[in-house]
Amino acid sequence: MKRRQFISASAAASVGIMACKNTNAMSVKDEEETTKLKGNINHSVCRWCYDKIPMEDFLKSLNELGITAMDLTGPEDWPIMKKYNIHASMCWGAGKGILEGWNNPKLHAELIADYERVIPLVAEAGYTNLICFSGNRNGMPDDEGLKNCADGLKKIMSLAEKHNVVLQMELLNSKVDHADYMCDTSAWGVELCKQIGSDNFKLLYDIYHMQIMEGDIIRNIQDYHQYFGHYHTGGNPGRHEINDTQELFYPAIMKAILDTGFKGYVAQEFIPTWDDKIAALKEGVTICDI
């Protein structure tokens, strides 16, 4: 039985037992209070996981859940997001996607021009984070790819610094979901941060992906948190709900993130399997709301 079914069944049983309407009203009030967000974590959600839900309906649901931001949106989404006071916590709209990225020097001229176009748009809209990718190896040694990424990204860092935009390269697994992707370990990404040497370049630490590649999630957060500018969730295996159906224990992970003094956003990026996808999202946010 899924947790939402258990809760529904328990609530129905309670109503049958209750003899007093006022007592029932008090229990509803108590439930609402226990699900109210604590305010310690800045919650976000990745739009693509809920793209079957019309945008405006989804934004209304975020308002109801107390989620204040949404990840992986572009300029075409920002006006309606502003209407519902939902912040764009991780922007996209520049680059050639996951497969082709900064590790290929033949793409640098195109990538530089594209990021030079989008960085001012992000800043003008009042946002900070803009995603980028290393690209696939395609036979390239990791050290060569790292140097190529650093050389290319350094050429746009002054513009990012001028506009207070933070470029964030996502750590992805190359074992299950993104075969041959180069930026697939914390160590590689951290070394890239060191070579670029700017506070306006960080890593998007995807907990699901890094559990697959290296595990030791809490220790890596503790050791490398100064290089992590954003977090994504996801249950492993399967990238589904982050409850007790999978191997990661998110309350402890969230405590580790909070203990580092992190003030950015944590975005839910699991693919919901429940029929009621908003209920699944609510559960995920509640689990992470320490």
N, C-alpha and C positions, 0 to 999 in steps of 0.2 A: 504494500500500500504506500503510495506517495504521501509525502508529508502534508500536502494541501488536502488530500482526501481524508487523512487522519484527523486533521484539524476540523474539517467540515463535519465529519462523523461525530467527533467529540462534542462539538457545539450543538449538534442536533440532539444528542443524548442529554446534554445539560439542560436544554430547553424543556425536554420532557420531564425532567426531574424537578425543575424549578417550580416552586409554589407561589413565588412572589415576583410580580413584574418589576418592582423596584430593584430587587436583588439582581435580576437578569440585566437590567440597565446598568448597574454598577459593574458587573463583570465585563460588559461591552466597553465601558469607559476604561477599565483597567487594561483591557487588551489594546485599546488605542494608545494608551500611555506607554505600554511596553514596546510598541513598534515605532514610536517616535524616534527619529534619528538624534543621536547624541551630539553631533557637531564636531567631533574630533577628526573625522575623515571627510575629505572633500570627494563626494561620490560623483562618478560619471558613468556613462554607458556607451558602448560602441553601436552606432546606428545600424551597421550591416547585419548584426545578429537579429534585428527586428524589422528588416526592410519590407516584410510583407504587411506590416501595420502602416497605414497611411501616416505620413509625417505629422500632420496636425493632431491626429488622434494620439499618436505616440508622445508628442510634446505635452499634451494635456495629462497623460498618464504620469509623465515625469514630474509635473507640478504636483500631482496628487501624492506621489511617493516621496517627495522632498528631494529628488535628484536634481542637482542644479546645473549639470553640464552634460555634453555629449561629445564623443570622440569620432574622428574620421569623417568630417564633413568639410565641404568646400564653400566657396563664395555663393554658390547658388542656394545653399541651405541657410545661410546666416540671417537673411532678413526675417524669415518666419521663426527662427530660433530666438531672435531678439524680441519678437512679438510675445513670446512666452517666457522671456527672461531666462533662457537656457544658454549657458556659456559654451563656446566652442573650445574645448579643453585640449584637443589635438587636431590640428587642421591638416588637410591634404589639398592637393591641387597642383603640385609641382612634381616634376620627375617623370620617369617612365615605368614606375611600378617596382615590384619586388625583384623581378628577374634581371633587369638592367639598371645598374646603379653606378655609384661613384668609384667602384673599383676598376672600371673600364675607362682609361684616359681618352679613348676615342669619343666618348660621350660627354666629356667635360664641358666643351663649348656649349652644347645644347642644354645640359643641366644647369650650368651657370646662368645662362640667359633666362631659363625658366624660373629658377629660384630668385633671380633678381627681379622678375616680374611679380612673383607671388609674395615675397617677403613684405613689401610695402602694403599689399592688400591685407595681409594678416594684421599688421600693425594698425592700419587705418580702421579696421573693424574692431579694434580693441582687444585683440587676442595675442597670445604669446608663443604657443608651441606649434611647430611645423615638422611633419614627419619626413624622414628620408630613409633610403635603403642602400645597402652595400652592393647589391646585385649578386648573381651567381658566380661561382668560381670559373666554370668553363675551362678547367685545366690550369688555372692560374694559382701559383703558390700563395699561401695566406699572407706571408710577409710582403710580397709584391703588391697584393691587393690592398693591404693596409696602407702602404706608402702611397699608392694611387689615390685612395680615398682621402688621405690627409692632404695631399697636394691639391686636389680639386676643391675640397671643402674650405681650405684655408683662403681660397680666392673669394669666397662670399662671406666670410666671417665678419669682416669690417662692416658690411651692409647689415648683417644680422644684429651686430652690436649697436649700430646706429639706431635701428628701429626697435631694439629690445625684443627681438624675436629669438627664440631658442630652437635650433635645429636638433631634432632627436632621431637618432638612428635606432630602428627597432631590432632587438635581438629575437631571432626566429630559430626554430629547430630545423635542422636539415635531415633529420632521421625519419620523420613521419609525414610532415606537411609540406615542407619547402626544400626538396632535395637539391643539394649543391649550393644552397645559400651560404654566403661567406661569413657574415656577422652572426655566428651561431654559438658563441660562447662569451661569457662575461669577460674573460681574460683578454680576448681579442678586442672586444669593444672598449674596455678600459684603456688598453694600450693606444687605441685610436684617439680616445679623449686626451690622453697625455701628449700625443704628438701634435694635436691641433691646439691644445693649450688655451682654450677660451671657455669662459663660463657660459657662453651662448651655444655650446655644443654639449649635448648630453645623450644618454642612452635611454630608450624606452624599454624598461625591463618587463618582459612578458613572462609572468610566473609559470603559466602553462608550458610555454616553449622551453624555458630553462629547466623545468623539472624533467623534461624529456632528455635534454642534452647533458645536464650535469648534476641535477639535484642539489642538495645542500643549500636550499633556498634561503633559509634564515641567516646562515653564516655568510653567504655572498651578499645579502642585503646589508649585514653589519659591516662587512669588510669594504664594500664598494659603493655604499649609498651616496657618497658625494658625487658619483658619476651618473647616478640614476635620476632622471628628471620626471619620470612618469611611470605608472604601473598599469598592467593589464592582468585581469584574472582569467581563470578557466579551469575546469575540472579535468584531471588526468586519471585514467585515459578517456579520450573521446571528445574533450573540450565541451562538455555539457555542464549541468548544474554543479555548483561548488559545495554541495552538501555532503552527507556521509555516504553517498554512493561512489565516491572517488577517494584517492589516496592522500590528497593534500588537506592539511588542517588550517583553514584560512584564518580563524581567530588568532592563532599564534603568529601567523605570518603578518597579519595586520598589526599586531602589537609590536613586532619587530620593526615594521616600517614606521610606526608612530614613535617608537623609542629613538629613532634616528633624528627626530625633529622635522621630518618631511612635511611640507606645507602644500605640496602640489595635489594632483588628482589621482585617484585610483578608479579605473574604468572597468566595469564588468564586460568581459568579452567571451562569455560562454554562449554556446548555441543552445537555446532552451528546447527541451523535448516535451515539456508539458503542453497540454492543449491550451491552458491559460498561461500564455507567455509572460504577461505582466505580473502574474502571481509568482512565476519563477524568478523574475527579475527582483521582485520585492524580497523574496527569500534570500537571494544572493546578497543584496545590499544589507539586509538585516544581519546576516552572518558576518559581514565585514565591518559592521558598525560597532566598533568596540569603544 
